[in-house]
Amino acid sequence: MIFWLMILLNYLNNNTSLSDTSIHHYESGFRTISKQMLESKVISKPLEEMEIVELEIALFLILQNDD
């Protein structure tokens, strides 16, 4: 898991009232979106392997995708 995803999960764990199960659901959803966008060839590598700049571009592409 890349550094920024660990930061996000730690933030959710330490700064919200979300349960561990809810945080796991966020992580699972994120990975599912990553997998679907890879399969659709919207992105070229998993979101969790991207650096921050790559992630910003990928999120823009995902939001522009009609699938």
N, C-alpha and C positions, 0 to 999 in steps of 0.2 A: 504494500500500500504506500502510495506516495505521501510525502510530508504534508501537503496541504489538506489532504483528506483526513489524515490523523488529527490535524489541528481542528478541522470542522467538527469531527466526532467528539473530540475532547471538549470543545467549546459547548456543544449541545449537552454533553454529560455534566459539565461543571456550571453552566450558566442558565440552564432551563430546568423546568420541572418535568421534562420528558422522562419516561421510564426507559430502562435499558432496551426493552422490547421495541419501543417507539423509535429509538435511535437506530436500532438494528434495521427497522423497516425503512428508514431514510437511506441507510447505506445500501440495502438491498434494492430499493427503487433506483438509486443512482446507478448501481451496477447493471440493472436491467435496461435502463435507458442507454447506457454505454454499449451494451451488447447489441441492442436493436439498431442503434445508429451505426455501429460497425457493420452489421449484416446488411444494412441499407446503403452502405458505402458513403454515408454522410461524413463520417470521420474515418481516419486511417489508422488510429490506434486507440486503445481503451482510454477513457477519460481519466481514470485513476493513474495512468502512466504519464499524463501530460504535465508539462510545466505550466505555470500560471498564465503566461502569454498565450500558449497553445490552447489552454482551456477557455480563455475568453473568446478566441476565434471559434472554437468548437461550439460553445454555447450559442453564439450568434448563428452559426450554420444550423444547429438543431432547432432553434426557434424559427428559422426561416423555412424549415422543412415541413411540407404538408402531410407527410406520412404520419 
